């Protein structure tokens, strides 16, 4: 019988973002199998923009605008941020559950998303957004409590909104923004807590737009984000005429192009 004590993490050593465990393994931001569906050049240089701002109902105070250029395609990026148990356990399970759904949407196939498909896709999007945000650590806004709770119950945290749509444009990869937003109840202060993030994923024929906040009241300033070309899949709308509380025939959605994306960005700012 060994008398050795378990290896203790070093002070300041990174731990799993979901459970705090070790050892860490590298996790693809976008699953590696997507390379077979979306060919891309690993040598491509990608622009990563980081924004931090404070807004009111009438104006936006941009306090930081930092642009970086990174080598390699962002679809091939791996991050050393999750432990072996999470990566090979529940995270792998969510990846496998959505592989066929994602493939069909990326290839713009004629399918109909049923409620169960939407629930599986929503969980994958939440997990992927949480992981992808760590590639933009300076603008990270999702609280660690959301990550821990999602690992435990696989439920989308409160105050998240998710849209999906058909895409035909030039972008490929993902884009993340972090904001410091003032709502009507909070006085303006440079020290206000960073409280809003948006993540947009461009995966060939599929666009995913995610917005989340940890502050009550922030969404009152952003009620016009969703357009008729995007289907909101979380939260689902109940007792309404929205297509998102019933099956979604994918080909019935209008196609989003790069001009629509610019309008989406304009609505955020």
Residue, then its C-alpha position, 0 to 999 in steps of 0.5 A: x500500500x502506497x503512503x504517497x499523498x495525492x498530488x496537490x495543485x501548485x499555487x496559481x495552477x490553472x484548474x478545470x473551468x467547469x469543476x475545478x479539477x485536474x489534470x487538464x486536457x486540451x479542448x477544441x473550441x469547435x469540435x474537430x470532426x467539423x473539419x470534415x464538414x467545413x474545409x479550411x486553411x489552418x494558416x489563415x490569420x484571424x482578427x480577434x476584436x475585444x470590446x468593453x463598453x458602458x451603455x445607457x439607453x441613449x448612448x454608448x461609452x466605448x472605453x476600450x477597443x483592442x484588436x489582435x491578430x492571431x495565427x491559425x484558424x480559430x476553428x482549429x483552436x484548442x484550449x487547456x482549460x477543462x479536466x480529463x473527466x469533464x472532457x471525456x465525460x459529459x462534454x463528450x456526451x453533449x458533442x455526440x448528441x448534436x453531431x448529426x443535427x449540427x452537420x445537417x444545419x452546417x450543410x443547409x440540409x432540408x430538415x425540421x428541428x424538433x423540440x428535442x433537437x432544439x434542446x440538444x442544440x441549445x446545450x451544445x451552444x451553451x457549452x461551446x460558448x462557455x469554452x470559446x470565451x476563454x480564447x478571449x480572456x480579457x473580455x470574459x464575462x460569464x460568471x464561473x457560477x454559471x459554468x459550475x451549475x451547467x456542469x451539474x444540471x446541463x440547464x441553460x443559465x438564467x438571462x441567456x438568449x440564443x438565436x440560430x439561422x441559415x447563413x450565406x456569407x464570407x465569415x467563418x469561425x467565431x467572434x466574441x465581445x464583452x461589455x460593461x453595460x449600465x441599466x436604468x437602475x445602476x449609476x454610471x461608473x467606470x467600476x461597474x461590473x462587466x456584465x454582458x457578452x455576445x458570441x457569434x459562430x459562423x459555421x458555413x451554412x449556420x449562424x449562431x448568435x448568443x447573448x448572456x448577462x448576469x444583471x437584471x434589466x440589461x436586456x431592456x436596451x436590446x429588445x431589437x436584436x432578433x430579426x425575422x431571419x433568426x429563430x430564437x431557440x432559447x428561451x422558447x416562446x410560449x403561447x405565441x405565433x413564433x416558430x420557436x415554440x414549435x418545430x423549425x423547418x430549416x429551409x423555411x428560414x430566410x438566409x442571413x448574409x454579411x449585410x444582415x450581420x452588419x445590421x446585427x452588430x449595429x443593433x448591439x452597439 
